[in-house]
Amino acid sequence: MAQRKIYHVTKTDEGWQGKLEGGQRASVKGDTKEEVVKKTIELAKNQEDSSVRIHKLDGEIQEERTYPRKSDPFPPEG
């Protein structure tokens, strides 16, 4: 199984960015959090095993989305 690719959506001085964990440069940049989240999710969905960690303004993780859904290591019950 390939190692999971993790993208982080974070606030920067210039706006918002979606960046692969450990990457040097942002994969996605934009003025609004909404547009960057959408584009970063599109990137993640094209990967075999990935997740997107969406951060709040203070840097705390707001939520995490895993793609494909069946590869979520902690699926909720029910």
Secondary structure by P-SEA (a helix, b strand, c coil): cccbbbbbbbbcccccccccccccccccccccaaaaaaaaaaaaaacccbbbbbbccccccccccccccccccccccc
